[in-house]
Every structure is written in C-alpha cells, then in structure tokens.
Amino acid sequence: MNRRSFIEKASLSTMGVISTFHIPSFNSNKKLNIGLIGCGWFGLVITKAALNVGGVRVIAVCDVDTNHLKSGAEEIEKLQGSRPEEFKDYQDLLDAKGLDAVLIGTPPHWHALQFIAACEKGLDIYCEKPLAYDVKEGEAMVRAAELAGNIVQIGFQRRQTNSFKKAKALIEEGKIGKIHQIGAQIHYNPILEDYRVQDPPASLDWEAWCGPAPKLEYRPIIGHKAWRLEKEYGNGHLVDWGIHHIDIIRTIMGFGMPTSFDSEGGLLHLKGKITTPDTLNATFNFDQCPVMWEHRLWGTGDLNPRFNNGVFFYGEKATLFASDHKIVVMPAGKNQQPEEMSISSSGVQENHMADFLNAVRAKNKSMLSCTIKDAFQSTATVQLAMASYYTNSKVVWDATNKTIVNNHEAQKMLARPYRGMYQRPEI
C-alpha cells in the first residue's frame, strides 16, 4: 500500500455516508464559516471531511498555485452549493469577514507562520501534522495557542482508528503482559516520476511556495508531490508518515517524550531522487521501554508483507501487531497459533474533524482528540530522531528545558534559519 491509498481508504469521498459521528445541538442552526489554507490534495481531504460532518460553510480558500486555487474552489462549490472567495495570500484569507475557523493543509515548512497568524486573529484552527518543521517552531505555536485561548486540533487521525483503540484495550486488560519493547515500521516503494530540474509551471508561484524554507531549484517531484521526502520541506518518511505510528504508540502507552535518540541509516537506493534516508533505523528511548522504528523505501520491506505497515507490542505473554484494519496476537510459547482480528475503521477523517467542530461549537477543549501540546511531543520526537540521523550522534533530550544536552551540532537543528524577508516567530 502506498501513502496515498492509505489516506484515501481512511477518508470518504461522498457526502452523508458516515453515521458514527455527530454534531451536538449547541448553536446547531448557525453554520461555522471556515477557510482553507492550501487547496492541494490533502487540504481538500480535510475540507471534504468537514463538509461531510456538516454544519459548516467554506467561505474562503487560498493557494499559491492558481490551478489548485481554481480547482479547489470549484470542487467545494459543487459540494456545498456556493463558491468560496479565492485568495493567493493566506494573510488576506485571514482578514475575510465572518471567518470562524481555518483548516491548514499546507506543507509543514509553512505551518508555523500560518498557524500563529490565525491565532493572532483569534480563529480556531485545525492543522495537519506534523505540527511544525522544527522543534522551536512547535514551541512558538504552542505559545501562540496559549495566548489566543483558541480551539486547536492537530491532524493525527489514527487516534480515531478502531484497531488501535482495540489494541489499547487489550494491552490495558493484560492480554500480552508487561511490554518491554515496541517496534514500528512502514515499508513502501514511493513513486518518483520526474526529478529533473526545470522551470515551475506558470500557475505555481515557486518563490511563495518555498516561503521561509530554502528555495531549491524546482523539480516536479518536489512541487505538490514528494516534497515529504525532501529534507528542506518534509524532512522524510519518518517525520511525514512514521509520525502517525509514533503518535499512536504514545497515545496507547501514555508516553511522554523519549530521553534520548539513536538513529542510523542512509540514502542507499534513491540517491539523486530524494534527499532524506530511504533506509532508517531509529531507537526512541522512552523511560518505560524503547521504541524501534525502521523503514525501507525499496525492495520488499518485511519478509511478510502483511506486516509492512504497523506497530509491534512485544509483551511477556504475547506479541501484538496492530495496523489500520487488523490486529494479530501471537501468544508466547511453543506450538501457539496467532489470533487475527479484522477491524473496520470507516470515517477516520470525519470523526477527527467532528471532534474539532464539536469543540469549536461548544468552546470546550476537553472534546479534542489531539491537543497542540500533545502534538508537539509527537512531532518533536520524530524531529529529534532525524537530528540524530543527520549528525550521526546520540541525542539526549532535556524535556524540562526543551533542549538537547551536550551536542552542539544537533542543537543547531532545533531551529532552522528563515530565508530572506521571513522572520522566525519568537517563543
């Protein structure tokens, strides 16, 4: 399964199909006016989720690609019957009259500036993961939300997956005994079609797309496609997709952040096409037990492809494997047979969005599935693992002071300098 097919299976493309979520009755006659920042693929995924839940009207959209802007507005118009106002600059969108909340579906190198600007407008925010590009941006975003007191939900949708909820219940019941190790992996072969340097399409403002990040020469593989595997924009497979597994492990186990990180790997097969490791082994040393991550973006992945995407909880009584639609429990001892459970998880996107919209209507943060502080911990966890990889060193994390201990090179990776006229937010 590739990355896109997972998301598409987790999201519905038709209206009114899901019945597992609801909007409470408070202010039920007033639709929330929302704006969308980033009209690409995933921006529309989360917008459709909001429209599926209901009780909202998209009144404004923005994108630095005029083709995305136009097609996104057209698609939303078909779904809701009215066309949202179109903007190129997110600052102009944030000034739209009557706006209640914004959805942020841009690449992570833009999240901090857009999020903080929305906080300063007093708007409620649904922001996709990862929270930020670097750790200090994430800190600034947490601070901005604290000052604004707004409702903020971060897009860790796997928290809505029934299979992982079942895994949590089995673990808490003692089904697999004390857990001493946890493993996670997502092996897949990315589709990398055109990685040649060339002029950007006329519809795309490449300068604005790069924004505060380094401005690389345009390649189709970066623009709107595999930017997730580019160090300057997405920071690689662990930060982009693996973060879902790290977050759900933290959620199931009640973990905070690791105390140290050890990562190693390389760019062995896809060199010249991407700039982040296609092979990675990372150890997250939580106080309770270590978590080991691995990925290979080449070959066959795991010996058994059924386990290419999922989490292994290694307990004294059994090992439990959990994925998006399945749980496998293998008891310890000789001649044991695995117990396999297929578990449906429809409407994951809609349920996560419904939690946000419910909280916005009730002005009740306790209704959120993923607060910004929790999202900061999951995001910083994978960012620090990548700092270990890039510096080829052990990274020790001081969670109290939010700093790296005795490692100057890794410390520099906590905050990347902004480009040109862009100013980093202050903490």
C-alpha positions as CSV (number, residue, x, y, z in Angstrom):
1,M,0.0,0.0,0.0
2,N,1.3,3.4,-0.9
3,R,0.8,6.6,1.2
4,R,-2.0,8.0,-0.9
5,S,-4.0,4.8,-0.9
6,F,-3.9,4.6,2.9
7,I,-5.3,8.1,3.2
8,E,-7.9,7.6,0.5
9,K,-9.1,4.4,2.2
10,A,-9.3,6.3,5.5
11,S,-11.4,9.1,4.0
12,L,-14.8,9.1,2.3
13,S,-15.3,11.0,-0.9
14,T,-19.1,11.1,-0.8
15,M,-21.4,13.2,1.4
16,G,-23.6,11.9,4.3
17,V,-22.3,8.3,4.4
18,I,-20.9,8.2,7.9
19,S,-23.1,7.7,10.9
20,T,-20.5,7.3,13.6
21,F,-20.1,10.9,14.4
22,H,-22.5,13.8,15.3
23,I,-22.6,17.5,15.9
24,P,-24.2,18.4,19.3
25,S,-27.2,20.7,19.4
26,F,-25.5,23.9,20.7
27,N,-25.7,26.7,18.1
28,S,-26.9,24.0,15.7
29,N,-28.7,26.5,13.4
30,K,-25.6,28.5,12.7
31,K,-23.1,27.2,10.3
32,L,-19.5,27.7,11.1
33,N,-17.6,29.7,8.5
34,I,-14.3,28.1,7.7
35,G,-11.3,29.0,5.5
36,L,-8.9,26.6,3.8
37,I,-5.2,27.4,3.6
38,G,-3.7,25.1,1.0
39,C,-6.0,23.7,-1.7
40,G,-3.9,20.7,-2.7
41,W,-4.7,17.0,-2.3
42,F,-4.8,16.8,1.5
43,G,-6.2,20.3,2.0
44,L,-9.3,19.1,0.1
45,V,-9.3,15.8,2.1
46,I,-9.8,17.6,5.4
47,T,-12.2,20.1,3.8
48,K,-14.4,17.3,2.5
49,A,-14.3,15.7,5.9
50,A,-15.6,18.9,7.4
51,L,-18.4,19.2,4.8
52,N,-19.3,15.5,5.4
53,V,-19.7,16.2,9.1
54,G,-21.9,19.2,8.3
55,G,-22.7,22.4,10.0
56,V,-20.0,24.3,8.1
57,R,-19.7,26.6,5.1
58,V,-16.3,27.1,3.4
59,I,-16.2,30.9,2.7
60,A,-12.6,31.3,1.7
61,V,-9.7,29.4,0.2
62,C,-6.1,30.3,-0.7
63,D,-3.2,28.7,-2.5
64,V,-0.1,29.9,-4.3
65,D,-0.9,27.7,-7.3
66,T,-3.7,29.3,-9.3
67,N,-4.7,25.9,-10.7
68,H,-5.1,24.4,-7.3
69,L,-6.9,27.5,-6.2
70,K,-9.4,27.4,-9.0
71,S,-10.0,23.6,-9.0
72,G,-10.3,23.6,-5.2
73,A,-12.9,26.4,-5.2
74,E,-14.8,24.6,-8.0
75,E,-14.9,21.3,-6.1
76,I,-16.0,22.9,-2.9
77,E,-18.7,24.8,-4.8
78,K,-20.1,21.5,-6.2
79,L,-20.2,20.0,-2.7
80,Q,-21.8,22.9,-0.8
81,G,-23.6,24.9,-3.5
82,S,-21.7,28.1,-3.0
83,R,-18.3,29.2,-4.2
84,P,-15.7,30.3,-1.6
85,E,-13.8,33.5,-2.1
86,E,-10.3,32.9,-3.6
87,F,-7.0,34.3,-2.3
88,K,-3.4,33.8,-3.1
89,D,-2.1,35.1,0.2
90,Y,-3.1,33.5,3.5
91,Q,-3.0,36.8,5.2
92,D,-5.8,38.1,3.0
93,L,-7.8,35.0,3.7
94,L,-7.4,35.6,7.5
95,D,-9.0,39.0,7.0
96,A,-12.1,37.6,5.4
97,K,-15.3,38.8,7.1
98,G,-17.2,36.3,9.2
99,L,-14.5,33.7,9.5
100,D,-14.8,31.3,12.5
101,A,-12.0,28.8,11.9
102,V,-9.3,27.8,9.5
103,L,-8.0,24.5,8.2
104,I,-4.3,24.4,7.4
105,G,-3.3,21.8,4.8
106,T,0.0,23.3,3.5
107,P,3.4,21.6,3.8
108,P,4.9,21.8,7.3
109,H,7.5,24.4,6.5
110,W,4.6,26.9,6.3
111,H,2.6,25.7,9.3
112,A,4.2,27.9,12.0
113,L,3.7,31.3,10.3
114,Q,0.1,30.5,9.1
115,F,-0.9,29.0,12.4
116,I,0.4,31.9,14.5
117,A,-1.2,34.4,12.2
118,A,-4.5,32.6,12.7
119,C,-4.0,32.6,16.4
120,E,-3.4,36.4,16.4
121,K,-6.8,36.7,14.6
122,G,-8.5,34.7,17.4
123,L,-9.5,32.0,15.0
124,D,-10.0,28.3,15.9
125,I,-7.6,26.0,13.9
126,Y,-7.4,22.5,12.5
127,C,-3.8,22.0,11.4
128,E,-2.4,19.0,9.7
129,K,0.6,17.1,11.1
130,P,3.5,17.3,11.6
131,L,2.8,20.3,13.8
132,A,5.9,22.3,12.6
133,Y,9.0,21.9,10.6
134,D,11.4,22.2,13.6
135,V,11.2,22.0,17.4
136,K,11.4,25.7,18.1
137,E,8.6,26.5,15.6
138,G,6.5,24.0,17.5
139,E,7.2,25.7,20.8
140,A,6.2,29.0,19.3
141,M,2.9,27.6,18.0
142,V,2.1,26.1,21.5
143,R,2.8,29.5,23.0
144,A,0.6,31.3,20.4
145,A,-2.3,29.0,21.1
146,E,-1.9,29.5,24.8
147,L,-2.1,33.3,24.4
148,A,-5.0,33.1,22.0
149,G,-7.0,30.6,24.0
150,N,-8.5,29.2,20.8
151,I,-9.6,25.7,19.9
152,V,-6.8,23.8,18.2
153,Q,-6.9,20.2,16.8
154,I,-3.9,18.6,15.1
155,G,-4.4,16.0,12.3
156,F,-3.3,12.8,14.0
157,Q,-6.3,10.9,12.6
158,R,-5.0,7.5,13.6
159,R,-6.3,8.2,17.1
160,Q,-9.7,7.5,15.6
161,T,-8.8,4.1,14.2
162,N,-10.8,1.2,15.8
163,S,-8.0,-1.3,15.5
164,F,-5.6,0.9,17.6
165,K,-8.3,1.5,20.1
166,K,-8.8,-2.2,20.4
167,A,-5.1,-2.7,20.8
168,K,-5.1,-0.2,23.7
169,A,-7.9,-2.1,25.4
170,L,-6.2,-5.5,25.0
171,I,-2.9,-4.1,26.4
172,E,-4.7,-2.5,29.4
173,E,-6.6,-5.8,30.1
174,G,-3.2,-7.5,30.4
175,K,-3.7,-9.6,27.3
176,I,0.0,-9.5,26.3
177,G,1.6,-8.9,29.7
178,K,4.3,-6.4,30.5
179,I,5.6,-4.7,27.4
180,H,9.4,-4.5,27.2
181,Q,9.9,-3.3,23.6
182,I,7.8,-1.7,20.8
183,G,8.6,-1.8,17.1
184,A,7.0,0.2,14.3
185,Q,7.6,0.2,10.6
186,I,6.2,1.4,7.3
187,H,8.0,0.0,4.3
188,Y,6.9,1.0,0.8
189,N,8.2,2.0,-2.6
190,P,7.4,5.6,-3.4
191,I,6.5,6.6,-7.0
192,L,9.2,9.1,-8.1
193,E,8.3,10.1,-11.6
194,D,10.1,13.3,-12.6
195,Y,13.1,14.6,-10.5
196,R,14.8,16.7,-13.2
197,V,15.4,20.4,-12.5
198,Q,13.1,22.6,-14.7
199,D,11.0,25.7,-14.7
200,P,8.0,25.6,-12.4
201,P,4.6,25.6,-14.2
202,A,3.1,29.1,-14.9
203,S,0.4,28.5,-12.3
204,L,2.8,28.0,-9.4
205,D,4.5,30.8,-7.5
206,W,7.5,28.8,-6.5
207,E,9.0,31.6,-4.5
208,A,5.9,31.8,-2.4
209,W,5.6,28.0,-2.1
210,C,9.1,27.8,-0.7
211,G,8.4,30.6,1.7
212,P,10.6,30.6,4.8
213,A,12.3,27.4,3.7
214,P,15.4,27.2,1.5
215,K,14.5,27.8,-2.1
216,L,15.6,24.8,-4.1
217,E,15.5,24.6,-7.9
218,Y,12.1,23.4,-9.0
219,R,11.5,19.7,-9.7
220,P,8.1,18.2,-10.3
221,I,8.9,15.6,-7.7
222,I,9.0,18.4,-5.0
223,G,6.2,20.6,-6.1
224,H,2.9,19.1,-4.8
225,K,4.3,15.5,-4.9
226,A,7.2,14.0,-3.0
227,W,8.1,17.1,-1.0
228,R,7.6,14.9,2.0
229,L,10.9,13.1,1.2
230,E,12.8,16.3,0.7
231,K,14.9,17.4,3.7
232,E,14.1,21.1,3.2
233,Y,10.3,20.7,3.1
234,G,9.0,17.5,4.6
235,N,12.1,16.1,6.4
236,G,11.5,12.5,5.3
237,H,9.4,9.4,5.7
238,L,9.6,9.1,9.5
239,V,8.5,12.7,10.0
240,D,5.8,12.6,7.4
241,W,4.2,9.1,7.7
242,G,6.0,7.3,10.5
243,I,4.9,10.1,12.9
244,H,1.4,8.6,12.9
245,H,2.8,5.4,14.4
246,I,4.9,7.2,16.9
247,D,1.9,9.3,17.9
248,I,-0.4,6.3,18.3
249,I,2.2,4.4,20.4
250,R,2.5,7.4,22.7
251,T,-1.3,7.6,22.9
252,I,-1.8,3.9,23.6
253,M,1.0,3.7,26.2
254,G,0.6,7.1,27.8
255,F,4.2,8.0,27.0
256,G,5.7,11.5,27.2
257,M,8.8,12.1,25.2
258,P,12.0,9.9,24.9
259,T,15.0,10.8,26.9
260,S,17.4,10.0,24.1
261,F,17.5,9.1,20.4
262,D,19.8,6.9,18.3
263,S,19.3,6.8,14.5
264,E,21.3,5.4,11.6
265,G,20.6,4.7,8.0
266,G,21.3,6.1,4.6
267,L,20.2,7.0,1.1
268,L,21.1,3.7,-0.5
269,H,18.7,3.2,-3.4
270,L,17.0,6.5,-4.2
271,K,20.0,8.8,-4.1
272,G,19.6,11.6,-6.7
273,K,15.8,11.4,-6.4
274,I,15.2,12.3,-2.7
275,T,17.3,13.9,0.0
276,T,16.2,12.0,3.1
277,P,17.0,8.5,4.1
278,D,15.4,5.7,2.2
279,T,16.7,3.3,4.9
280,L,16.4,4.2,8.6
281,N,16.6,2.5,12.0
282,A,15.8,4.8,14.9
283,T,15.6,4.0,18.6
284,F,13.5,6.2,20.8
285,N,14.5,5.6,24.5
286,F,11.3,6.3,26.5
287,D,11.6,5.8,30.2
288,Q,9.1,2.9,30.1
289,C,10.6,1.0,27.2
290,P,12.4,1.5,23.9
291,V,10.6,2.0,20.7
292,M,12.4,0.9,17.5
293,W,11.4,2.4,14.1
294,E,12.5,1.1,10.7
295,H,11.7,1.8,7.1
296,R,13.0,0.7,3.7
297,L,11.7,2.6,0.6
298,W,12.9,-0.1,-1.7
299,G,12.8,-3.9,-2.1
300,T,10.1,-6.0,-0.5
301,G,10.2,-4.5,3.0
302,D,9.3,-7.0,5.7
303,L,9.7,-10.7,4.9
304,N,5.9,-11.0,5.4
305,P,4.3,-8.1,3.5
306,R,1.3,-8.3,5.8
307,F,3.5,-6.6,8.4
308,N,4.9,-3.8,6.2
309,N,2.8,-1.1,7.9
310,G,2.1,-1.4,11.6
311,V,3.2,-1.5,15.2
312,F,4.5,-4.5,17.2
313,F,4.0,-4.5,21.0
314,Y,6.3,-7.1,22.5
315,G,4.9,-8.4,25.8
316,E,5.9,-11.1,28.2
317,K,2.7,-13.2,27.4
318,A,2.3,-12.3,23.7
319,T,3.3,-10.1,20.9
320,L,0.5,-7.9,19.5
321,F,0.7,-6.4,16.0
322,A,-1.7,-3.6,15.1
323,S,-2.3,-1.9,11.8
324,D,-5.1,0.3,10.4
325,H,-7.6,-2.6,9.9
326,K,-6.1,-5.6,11.7
327,I,-4.8,-6.9,15.0
328,V,-2.7,-10.1,15.3
329,V,-1.9,-11.6,18.7
330,M,0.8,-14.3,18.9
331,P,0.9,-15.9,22.4
332,A,4.3,-16.8,23.8
333,G,5.4,-20.5,24.0
334,K,5.7,-23.4,21.6
335,N,3.0,-24.5,19.1
336,Q,0.9,-21.4,19.6
337,Q,-1.5,-20.2,16.9
338,P,-1.9,-16.5,16.2
339,E,-5.3,-14.8,16.8
340,E,-6.1,-12.4,14.0
341,M,-8.9,-9.8,14.1
342,S,-10.1,-7.7,11.1
343,I,-11.4,-4.4,12.4
344,S,-13.1,-1.8,10.3
345,S,-12.3,1.9,10.8
346,S,-14.5,3.9,8.4
347,G,-14.8,7.7,8.7
348,V,-11.5,8.2,10.4
349,Q,-11.0,11.7,8.8
350,E,-14.6,12.7,9.6
351,N,-14.5,11.5,13.2
352,H,-11.3,13.5,13.8
353,M,-12.8,16.6,12.2
354,A,-16.1,16.1,14.1
355,D,-14.2,16.3,17.4
356,F,-12.8,19.6,16.3
357,L,-16.1,21.1,15.1
358,N,-17.9,19.9,18.2
359,A,-15.2,21.5,20.4
360,V,-15.5,24.8,18.4
361,R,-19.2,24.9,18.8
362,A,-19.1,24.1,22.5
363,K,-15.9,26.2,23.1
364,N,-14.7,23.1,25.0
365,K,-11.1,22.0,24.6
366,S,-11.8,18.8,26.5
367,M,-13.6,17.4,23.4
368,L,-10.5,17.5,21.3
369,S,-8.7,14.2,20.3
370,C,-5.3,15.8,19.8
371,T,-4.3,19.0,21.6
372,I,-1.4,21.1,20.4
373,K,0.7,20.2,23.4
374,D,0.4,16.5,22.7
375,A,1.0,17.1,19.0
376,F,4.2,19.0,19.9
377,Q,5.5,16.0,21.8
378,S,4.9,13.5,18.9
379,T,6.3,16.0,16.3
380,A,9.4,16.8,18.4
381,T,10.0,13.1,18.9
382,V,10.5,12.4,15.2
383,Q,12.3,15.6,14.6
384,L,14.9,14.7,17.3
385,A,15.3,11.3,15.8
386,M,16.2,12.9,12.5
387,A,18.6,15.2,14.2
388,S,20.4,12.1,15.5
389,Y,20.5,10.7,12.0
390,Y,21.8,13.9,10.3
391,T,24.5,14.4,13.0
392,N,25.4,10.7,13.3
393,S,25.2,11.1,17.0
394,K,23.2,10.2,20.1
395,V,20.8,13.0,21.0
396,V,19.9,13.4,24.7
397,W,16.7,15.5,25.3
398,D,16.0,17.6,28.4
399,A,12.2,17.8,28.3
400,T,12.1,20.3,31.2
401,N,14.1,22.9,29.4
402,K,13.2,21.7,25.9
403,T,16.8,21.5,24.7
404,I,19.4,19.0,23.5
405,V,22.2,18.2,26.0
406,N,25.9,18.5,25.1
407,N,25.5,18.2,21.4
408,H,26.1,21.4,19.6
409,E,25.5,20.1,16.0
410,A,22.2,18.6,17.0
411,Q,21.3,21.7,19.0
412,K,21.5,23.8,15.8
413,M,18.8,21.6,14.2
414,L,16.2,22.8,16.8
415,A,15.7,26.0,14.8
416,R,16.4,26.4,11.1
417,P,17.1,29.9,9.9
418,Y,14.4,31.5,7.9
419,R,15.1,32.7,4.3
420,G,15.0,36.3,3.1
421,M,12.3,38.6,4.4
422,Y,10.7,35.9,6.6
423,Q,11.0,36.2,10.3
424,R,11.0,33.3,12.7
425,P,8.3,33.5,15.4
426,E,9.5,34.3,18.8
427,I,8.8,31.9,21.7
